[in-house]
Amino acid sequence: MKDLLEILRQTESAKVISNDIAYADYVSLDLSVTNENLAAEKLATAKDYENYIQNYLENHQAQIAFGGYNEIRNLYQRSTVFKNNNTDERNIHIGLDLWINESAPIYAALEGKIHSFQNNDALGDYGPTIILEHEIEGFTFHTLYGHLSLDSLTGKKVGDFVKKGEQIATLGLPPINGDYAPHLHFQIIIDMENKKGDYPGVCNSKTLAFYLRNCPDPNLLLKIKS
């Protein structure tokens, strides 16, 4: 009997951002704590990251940078969303980021329905967020689209049907998008744990094993070649 991961591997590739940009024009981007070049940049603000990513794209003759699944980052230290006195700091990214310095169109990865949506407006959070629910061969799972424009939430209703490849949003710009350089946070979530409009996209080392099971690699759907 097939499991969900095998089914996702066998699906046709899905574009979730800027459908007219070919995967040949994507480049992988390392924002991990082990990237010595990144550490030397001393990046602090959304504008710092915009400039860094734009230079990176130009130097690699690319239009979209991608990466970040299961990546340990320092990016979240400026936000209280990822740390408090009662828990270990969350710094391991469990989605896949697609970076492009413009307000790009965002598309549904698969046919499904709107599970929930909301504006997670704390500094460093997702900003406007949409979560879709999908069912394939008896398996139910979800896809999350974070860092959207505020207009992306207008006119949405829980339960609305969406087609694969249908535009569901546009990319948000700082500070509305959580105050990040423009990018889509795309995440697969099997069990939403009764959450609506939000789900952790960053975890700590103690919870990593659970989140890697519950949030498999988004590239199973996107199928971007490194």
C-alpha positions, 0 to 999 in steps of 0.5 A, a space after each residue: 500500500 502506498 504511503 502519502 510521501 510516495 504519492 506526493 513523489 508521483 504527483 506532477 510538479 507544482 508551481 506555487 509562485 510566478 508561473 512564467 519563471 522556469 525552474 531553470 531560472 531558480 537557484 538554491 540559497 543557503 541561509 543556515 548558520 553554517 554559511 560563513 558568507 552570510 555571517 560576514 554580511 551582518 544582515 539585520 533588517 528586511 532591506 538588508 536581506 532584500 539587497 543580499 538576495 537581489 545581489 545573489 540572484 544577479 550573481 547567479 543569473 537567476 530570478 527566484 532563490 529557493 531553499 531552507 527546509 530543515 535549515 538552522 537559521 539565525 534569521 529569527 533572533 530579532 522576533 519574540 515569536 520564536 523564543 520566550 522564557 518557557 521554551 527553547 528557541 525555535 530556529 529550524 525552518 520546516 518549510 521551503 522559502 521562495 525568494 523574489 523581490 517583487 509582489 509575485 502571483 501565488 498558486 495552489 499546489 494542488 486541487 483542494 479547499 480553503 482550510 483557514 486563513 488569517 493575518 499573523 501580524 507579529 514581527 517576524 511571523 507569517 503576516 497574511 497566511 492561507 492554508 489549503 486542505 487536500 485529499 489524495 487517494 484517501 490521505 488528507 493533508 494541507 499546504 500553507 502559504 505564508 508572507 502574502 499580501 493583505 489583499 490576498 485574504 479579501 473575499 476568501 471563505 473557508 471551504 471554497 474550492 480551489 483548482 491546482 494552479 489557480 492563483 490564490 494570492 499575491 506575495 506580500 512586501 515588508 512590513 505587512 509580510 512579517 517584515 521580511 524580504 519578499 518570499 513565499 513560505 510554502 509548507 506541507 502539513 499532515 496534521 493541523 493539530 486543530 490549528 487554524 490560519 497558522 501553524 509553526 514553520 520553525 521548530 527547535 531541536 527537541 521537536 524536530 523529529 515530530 515536525 519532519 514527520 508531520 511536515 515533509 519536504 515541500 519539494 516533494 510537490 514542487 520538484 525543483 532541481 538543485 
